[in-house]
Amino acid sequence: MNESAVEIVPLELVHLHAVLDLGHRVYDVKSMPYTSWSLSSVAAHWDAQPDACWVARDEEGLLGFVLGSLSYDEREDWGYLEWIALEERARGRGVASALVEHCCDALFAAGASRIITDVESSNEASAAMMRRNGFTEGVSVTLFVRRAPQDQPPPPHRPAQDPARARLRRAARTS
């Protein structure tokens, strides 16, 4: 594999198609926490906190991206590093760490007192990368699920106020 130079740049419109495509290939939208990957997922972060949205690229194209924003769980002083993904050819090259650093620097500069992220419990590589980048496990939550009887219609959809809570609710309904 040719180890070409990696460039970390702010997310721009020209990157959008590649970012969406990579997210659709990487995230398992049937499992938690990746239940809502879409154009609106990207746009919400990019619109709210463009300086916390970055892409990594080399001469072959997109290597990965990170999307962050301020305001987590009604805490306007907390940043949220919500989405990060890498192409297979970028793994083990420090690309994810570089993306995390750029996002965190932007969130702290914007006033975050801490930054929250979540990693699926089976994703040991991502958890290890987050630990290497200064994150520690903070809160452990077990999602308990009770399925509705087959003949009972699903509960009505209620608009969620918080994106993280909305994903948890959707995951509970589909598990």
C-alpha positions as CSV (number, residue, x, y, z in Angstrom):
1,M,0.0,0.0,0.0
2,N,1.3,3.4,-0.9
3,E,1.4,5.6,2.3
4,S,0.6,8.9,0.7
5,A,0.4,12.1,2.8
6,V,-2.7,12.6,4.8
7,E,-4.4,16.0,4.9
8,I,-7.0,17.0,7.5
9,V,-9.3,19.7,6.2
10,P,-12.7,21.2,7.2
11,L,-15.7,19.5,5.8
12,E,-16.9,21.2,2.6
13,L,-19.7,20.6,0.2
14,V,-17.3,18.8,-2.2
15,H,-16.8,16.1,0.4
16,L,-20.5,15.5,1.1
17,H,-21.1,12.6,-1.3
18,A,-18.0,10.7,-0.1
19,V,-18.9,11.3,3.6
20,L,-22.4,10.0,3.1
21,D,-21.2,7.0,1.1
22,L,-18.6,6.1,3.7
23,G,-21.1,6.4,6.6
24,H,-23.6,4.1,4.7
25,R,-20.8,1.5,4.3
26,V,-19.4,1.7,7.8
27,Y,-22.3,2.2,10.2
28,D,-24.7,-0.6,11.0
29,V,-28.0,1.3,11.0
30,K,-29.7,-1.7,12.6
31,S,-27.8,-1.5,15.8
32,M,-27.2,1.1,18.4
33,P,-25.8,3.8,18.3
34,Y,-25.9,4.2,14.5
35,T,-29.6,4.3,13.9
36,S,-30.0,7.6,12.0
37,W,-27.2,8.0,9.5
38,S,-28.4,10.3,6.7
39,L,-27.9,13.6,5.0
40,S,-29.7,15.3,7.8
41,S,-27.3,13.7,10.3
42,V,-24.4,15.4,8.5
43,A,-26.2,18.6,7.9
44,A,-27.3,19.0,11.6
45,H,-23.7,18.9,12.7
46,W,-22.3,20.9,9.8
47,D,-24.9,23.6,10.3
48,A,-24.6,23.8,14.1
49,Q,-20.8,23.5,14.4
50,P,-19.0,23.6,11.1
51,D,-15.6,24.1,12.7
52,A,-16.0,20.7,14.5
53,C,-16.6,18.8,11.2
54,W,-13.4,17.5,9.5
55,V,-12.4,15.1,6.7
56,A,-9.1,13.3,6.2
57,R,-7.9,12.8,2.6
58,D,-4.9,11.7,0.6
59,E,-4.2,11.6,-3.1
60,E,-6.7,8.8,-3.6
61,G,-9.5,10.7,-2.0
62,L,-11.5,10.6,1.3
63,L,-9.9,8.6,4.1
64,G,-12.4,9.4,6.9
65,F,-14.4,12.1,8.7
66,V,-15.5,13.3,12.1
67,L,-18.7,15.3,13.0
68,G,-19.1,17.0,16.3
69,S,-21.3,19.7,17.8
70,L,-21.9,21.6,21.0
71,S,-24.8,20.7,23.3
72,Y,-25.2,17.2,24.6
73,D,-28.2,16.1,26.6
74,E,-29.4,19.7,27.3
75,R,-25.9,20.7,28.4
76,E,-24.8,23.6,26.2
77,D,-21.3,23.5,27.7
78,W,-20.7,19.9,26.6
79,G,-19.4,18.9,23.1
80,Y,-20.5,15.8,21.4
81,L,-18.2,13.9,19.0
82,E,-21.0,11.9,17.4
83,W,-19.8,10.5,14.1
84,I,-16.3,9.2,13.0
85,A,-15.6,6.8,10.2
86,L,-12.5,5.6,8.3
87,E,-11.9,3.8,5.1
88,E,-10.1,0.5,5.6
89,R,-6.9,1.8,4.0
90,A,-6.7,4.6,6.6
91,R,-6.7,2.3,9.7
92,G,-3.5,2.1,11.7
93,R,-2.1,5.3,10.3
94,G,-3.2,7.7,13.0
95,V,-6.0,9.2,10.9
96,A,-8.7,8.7,13.4
97,S,-6.7,10.3,16.2
98,A,-5.9,13.3,14.0
99,L,-9.6,13.7,13.2
100,V,-10.5,13.4,16.9
101,E,-7.9,16.1,17.9
102,H,-9.2,18.5,15.3
103,C,-12.8,18.0,16.4
104,C,-12.0,18.3,20.1
105,D,-9.8,21.4,19.6
106,A,-12.7,23.1,17.8
107,L,-15.3,22.1,20.5
108,F,-13.1,23.3,23.3
109,A,-12.4,26.5,21.5
110,A,-16.2,27.0,21.1
111,G,-16.6,26.7,24.9
112,A,-17.1,23.0,25.7
113,S,-16.1,22.1,29.2
114,R,-16.0,18.4,28.3
115,I,-16.6,16.3,25.2
116,I,-18.8,13.2,25.2
117,T,-18.7,10.4,22.7
118,D,-20.3,6.9,22.6
119,V,-18.9,3.7,21.2
120,E,-20.8,0.5,20.6
121,S,-19.9,-2.0,23.3
122,S,-18.6,-4.5,20.8
123,N,-16.3,-2.0,19.0
124,E,-13.1,-2.6,20.9
125,A,-10.9,-0.9,18.4
126,S,-12.8,2.4,18.6
127,A,-13.0,2.2,22.4
128,A,-9.2,1.8,22.5
129,M,-8.7,4.7,20.1
130,M,-10.8,6.9,22.2
131,R,-8.9,6.0,25.4
132,R,-5.6,6.8,23.5
133,N,-7.0,10.2,22.8
134,G,-7.9,11.1,26.4
135,F,-11.4,9.8,26.7
136,T,-12.4,7.7,29.7
137,E,-15.5,5.7,30.4
138,G,-17.9,7.9,32.3
139,V,-21.4,6.6,32.5
140,S,-22.4,3.0,31.9
141,V,-26.0,2.5,30.9
142,T,-27.7,-0.8,30.1
143,L,-30.6,-0.5,27.7
144,F,-33.4,-2.7,28.8
145,V,-36.0,-3.6,26.2
146,R,-39.5,-5.0,26.5
147,R,-41.2,-5.9,23.2
148,A,-44.8,-5.2,22.6
149,P,-47.0,-8.2,21.9
150,Q,-47.3,-9.1,18.2
151,D,-50.9,-8.1,17.9
152,Q,-50.4,-4.7,19.6
153,P,-49.5,-1.8,17.3
154,P,-46.2,-0.1,18.1
155,P,-46.4,2.9,20.3
156,P,-47.0,6.2,18.5
157,H,-43.9,8.1,17.4
158,R,-43.2,11.2,19.6
159,P,-40.8,13.8,18.3
160,A,-37.6,13.7,20.4
161,Q,-35.9,16.8,21.6
162,D,-32.4,15.3,22.0
163,P,-30.8,13.3,19.1
164,A,-29.0,10.9,21.5
165,R,-32.2,10.1,23.3
166,A,-34.1,9.7,20.1
167,R,-31.5,7.1,18.9
168,L,-31.9,5.2,22.2
169,R,-35.7,5.2,21.8
170,R,-35.5,4.0,18.2
171,A,-33.1,1.2,19.2
172,A,-35.3,0.1,22.0
173,R,-38.3,-0.2,19.6
174,T,-36.4,-2.2,17.0
175,S,-34.5,-4.5,19.3
